[in-house]
């Protein structure tokens, strides 16, 4: 059951990532923000795996900064930074880098950011699965939330928060 969601997402992303329709899929910052809430939850849960209660509490206590006037390209660049950190964690466990989809005709839209973020969520959850035993549930990282009124700046802040958290997790692993 753990892998059913990953399979469904793979089908969705595999179908839409290479298609021009991905750009016009109607995905909004609300959709992207929901993915990054899930990714943040996964990183906090991964902090608990360290057995270091102080680290887990530190990760959970981190808050997003306020930002403004962000464009899809700004968010996608921050997503790329996070992906680099995630791929470093994945490599430590012998996992391949997360998939990087194309962006069609080169225009960066919330849909392109969503597709990239979906692959990242799957990569983060896949890494979490390797780090845990089979009794750990991953369904909370695939929670679909009803989110409204989010902007690209909110998404950027959520990605930035996840980046700060994963950098802290990497620091703990390196020390």
HELIX and SHEET records of a PDB file:
HELIX    1   1 UNK A    2  UNK A   16  1                                  15    
HELIX    2   2 UNK A   20  UNK A   22  5                                   3    
HELIX    3   3 UNK A   29  UNK A   49  1                                  21    
HELIX    4   4 UNK A   53  UNK A   61  1                                   9    
HELIX    5   5 UNK A   72  UNK A   92  1                                  21    
HELIX    6   6 UNK A  110  UNK A  131  1                                  22    
HELIX    7   7 UNK A  139  UNK A  142  5                                   4    
HELIX    8   8 UNK A  152  UNK A  174  1                                  23    
END                                                                             
